[in-house]
Amino acid sequence: VYRARVAGTSLVVALKQLRAGGARRFRDEIEAAGGLRHPNIVPVYHVGEHDGRPFYTMALVEGASLDRHLARLRDDPRA
């Protein structure tokens, strides 16, 4: 996931792009994420493809990486 700026705007987004392989799973992820509407779920803004690699952009959530919280969250699914 990369921090990106939408061309011609000041909007900063998160950009997720598939590196190699797993295109079907990635497209399923895009479809699932794009269909969700909830205040605690990051919205998908744009879906596309560049040089044959699918990508999507979403709202950028500032803060620490989720990796820092995995151990705590693993034991408390509601968190």
C-alpha positions in Angstrom: 0.0 0.0 0.0 1.4 3.4 -1.0 0.6 7.0 -0.2 -0.4 8.7 -3.4 -1.9 12.0 -4.6 -4.7 12.1 -7.2 -3.4 13.8 -10.3 -4.5 17.4 -10.6 -5.8 17.6 -7.0 -4.5 17.9 -3.5 -6.3 14.7 -2.4 -4.0 12.2 -0.8 -5.1 8.5 -0.9 -3.8 5.0 -0.2 -3.1 3.1 -3.3 -3.0 -0.7 -3.3 -1.6 -2.5 -6.3 -1.0 -6.1 -7.0 2.7 -6.9 -7.4 2.6 -10.3 -9.1 0.3 -13.3 -9.2 -3.0 -13.7 -7.3 -5.0 -11.5 -9.6 -8.2 -13.3 -9.0 -8.0 -13.0 -5.2 -7.0 -9.3 -5.6 -10.0 -8.6 -7.8 -12.3 -10.4 -5.3 -10.8 -8.2 -2.6 -11.6 -5.1 -4.7 -15.1 -6.2 -5.3 -15.8 -7.0 -1.7 -14.2 -3.7 -0.4 -15.9 -1.6 -3.0 -19.4 -2.9 -2.0 -19.0 -2.1 1.7 -20.5 1.0 3.4 -19.9 1.4 7.1 -18.3 4.3 9.1 -15.5 2.0 10.3 -14.6 0.6 6.8 -12.3 2.6 4.6 -14.1 3.6 1.3 -12.8 2.6 -2.1 -12.5 5.6 -4.4 -11.2 4.2 -7.7 -10.4 0.9 -9.3 -8.2 0.5 -12.4 -5.3 -1.2 -14.0 -1.8 0.0 -14.9 0.6 -2.0 -17.1 -1.7 -5.0 -16.7 -1.7 -4.8 -12.9 -4.9 -4.1 -11.0 -5.1 -1.4 -8.4 -7.5 0.5 -6.3 -7.4 3.7 -4.2 -9.0 4.3 -0.9 -9.2 6.8 1.8 -5.8 7.2 3.6 -6.0 6.4 7.3 -3.1 8.1 9.2 -1.5 6.4 12.1 0.5 3.4 13.0 0.6 0.2 11.0 -1.9 -2.4 11.9 1.0 -4.8 12.4 1.7 -3.0 15.7 -1.7 -4.1 17.0 -2.1 -7.6 15.7 -1.1 -9.5 18.9 -3.6 -7.5 21.0 -6.4 -7.8 18.4 -5.9 -11.5 17.8 -7.1 -12.2 21.3 -10.0 -9.7 21.1 -11.9 -10.1 17.8 -14.4 -7.4 18.7 -11.6 -4.8 19.0 
